Amino acid sequence: MSEEDVAEIGPGTRVWVADPTELYVSGTVKQRNPKTTSVVLDGSLKEVDVENDKVWQRNPKFLEGANDLTTLSFLHEPAVLHTLQQRYMENTIYSFSGPILIAVNPYQKLPVYSETILKAYVGQERDKLQPHVYALAEQAYRSMVNFGDQSILVSGESGAGKTETTKVILQYFAAMNPKETEQGEQSIEDKVLGSTPILEAFGNAKTIRNDNSSRFGKFIEVQFDKEGVIIGASVSTYLLEKSRICLLYTSDAADEEDS
């Protein structure tokens, strides 16, 4: 926390404080001292003394749940986590942080990928609609058409939803100016989308956190013609793990080996 933020904190200020169980809890400052701050916690009304470097000013209520984290008055870890949690509880899994799109895996199917919703983002500026992977794909597509090659980096921890997000991006690109094909002929777009399950069949494995975890990286290059129509694609894999789990190491098995 900067010296300016510390100077603004005084009696009556709404703040976040570190908590060993909840990570962060909110409260109201009762008294500010040179090294510690007395805070009355919400709900329990318990008064605690917290070190000044573990007290963060809370954003005004009208900013909590903002579409873009960079619009928050105070941008720090408790504010970011609270905003993402607020949006997640409303089944709003996407948020912007400047040019970055943050996605929180809902671990359930949500009605946010329909053809109607996809079409709503076509031709729209990124900030005109709610944060969505479609908005990011649209921005990349229009920039590619107008200025040239573009890249999208999809990253996150195991189970975060990287593979599914990549599929959604490819689906958006495939919906842009689809090329007409003869009856019974598979389009380039369908071939690109159809390659993903094949890669997953060979390169995925069950982990503690994810039943279908991609154990490799993918570099997908999609080629477009001058009219913005997909004409081809290539997929390269890297960091492919050569080992595979062939036996689930359960706690019961571990107890038997230890005995």
Rosetta blueprint (number, residue, H / E / L):
1 M L
2 S L
3 E H
4 E H
5 D H
6 V H
7 A H
8 E H
9 I L
10 G L
11 P L
12 G L
13 T L
14 R E
15 V E
16 W E
17 V E
18 A E
19 D E
20 P L
21 T L
22 E L
23 L E
24 Y E
25 V E
26 S E
27 G E
28 T E
29 V E
30 K E
31 Q E
32 R E
33 N L
34 P L
35 K L
36 T E
37 T E
38 S E
39 V E
40 V E
41 L E
42 D L
43 G L
44 S L
45 L L
46 K L
47 E E
48 V E
49 D E
50 V E
51 E E
52 N H
53 D H
54 K H
55 V E
56 W E
57 Q E
58 R L
59 N L
60 P L
61 K H
62 F H
63 L H
64 E L
65 G L
66 A L
67 N L
68 D E
69 L H
70 T H
71 T H
72 L L
73 S L
74 F L
75 L L
76 H L
77 E H
78 P H
79 A H
80 V H
81 L H
82 H H
83 T H
84 L H
85 Q H
86 Q H
87 R H
88 Y H
89 M H
90 E L
91 N L
92 T L
93 I L
94 Y E
95 S E
96 F E
97 S E
98 G L
99 P L
100 I E
101 L E
102 I E
103 A E
104 V L
105 N L
106 P L
107 Y L
108 Q L
109 K L
110 L L
111 P L
112 V L
113 Y L
114 S L
115 E H
116 T H
117 I H
118 L H
119 K H
120 A H
121 Y H
122 V L
123 G L
124 Q L
125 E L
126 R H
127 D H
128 K H
129 L L
130 Q L
131 P L
132 H L
133 V H
134 Y H
135 A H
136 L H
137 A H
138 E H
139 Q H
140 A H
141 Y H
142 R H
143 S H
144 M H
145 V H
146 N H
147 F H
148 G L
149 D L
150 Q L
151 S L
152 I L
153 L L
154 V L
155 S L
156 G L
157 E L
158 S L
159 G L
160 A L
161 G L
162 K H
163 T H
164 E H
165 T H
166 T H
167 K H
168 V H
169 I H
170 L H
171 Q H
172 Y H
173 F H
174 A H
175 A H
176 M L
177 N L
178 P L
179 K L
180 E L
181 T L
182 E L
183 Q L
184 G L
185 E L
186 Q L
187 S L
188 I H
189 E H
190 D H
191 K H
192 V H
193 L H
194 G H
195 S H
196 T H
197 P H
198 I H
199 L H
200 E H
201 A H
202 F H
203 G H
204 N E
205 A E
206 K L
207 T L
208 I L
209 R L
210 N L
211 D L
212 N L
213 S E
214 S E
215 R L
216 F L
217 G E
218 K E
219 F E
220 I E
221 E E
222 V E
223 Q E
224 F E
225 D L
226 K L
227 E L
228 G L
229 V L
230 I E
231 I E
232 G E
233 A E
234 S E
235 V E
236 S E
237 T E
238 Y E
239 L L
240 L L
241 E L
242 K L
243 S L
244 R L
245 I L
246 C L
247 L L
248 L L
249 Y L
250 T L
251 S H
252 D H
253 A H
254 A H
255 D H
256 E H
257 E H
258 D H
259 S L
